[in-house]
């Protein structure tokens, strides 16, 4: 495992609490290593999902009321 800025960590317990809680909320399967049966290519899966949404007219950036997310600056992040 590595942190986003490239530092190696010894495991999930070394993650800042806010980072770990977001991982548990959005990608709980990464904590269940015993259940992994196949290799996943998240980037490919994401692209397929976006292509399907665009084809169905449901891609958020194609909606008339779309507001882009504001990216937080590093010093605005919690836990750092």
TAMO-V559267 format. One record per residue. RES is the residue in one letter. PSI is psi in whole degrees, -180 to 180 (* if undefined). OMEGA is omega in whole degrees, 0 to 359 (999 if undefined). D_LAST is the distance of its C-alpha to the last C-alpha in whole Angstrom. Layout:
RES,PSI,OMEGA,D_LAST  RES,PSI,OMEGA,D_LAST
This chain:
X,149,175,18  X,153,173,15  X,165,184,12  X,-27,180,12  X,17,168,12  X,8,180,14  X,132,177,13  X,142,175,16  X,160,186,15  X,-9,179,18  X,-175,183,18  X,-33,183,16  X,-19,178,15  X,-7,179,13  X,144,173,11  X,148,185,8  X,-41,181,10  X,-37,179,9  X,-47,181,10  X,-42,181,13  X,-37,176,14  X,-40,177,14  X,-44,179,16  X,-34,181,18  X,-46,188,19  X,-26,181,20  X,61,184,21  X,-23,183,22  X,-20,181,25  X,-15,178,22  X,-5,183,22  X,66,186,26  X,-33,182,27  X,-23,182,31  X,-6,181,31  X,123,182,31  X,-18,184,34  X,162,177,34  X,136,178,31  X,141,175,29  X,87,186,29  X,-37,181,26  X,-40,179,27  X,-43,179,30  X,-42,179,30  X,-45,180,28  X,-41,178,30  X,-41,179,33  X,-44,180,32  X,-39,178,31  X,-44,179,35  X,-43,179,36  X,-42,179,35  X,-42,179,36  X,-33,180,39  X,-5,181,39  X,21,183,38  X,8,179,35  X,129,188,32  X,-38,183,30  X,-13,178,30  X,-4,183,34  X,144,183,34  X,-28,182,36  X,16,183,33  X,132,174,30  X,119,180,27  X,149,177,24  X,147,175,21  X,126,179,19  X,127,180,16  X,146,173,12  X,157,184,11  X,-42,183,8  X,-7,177,7  X,-10,183,9  X,142,177,6  X,147,176,6  X,5,180,4  X,*,999,0
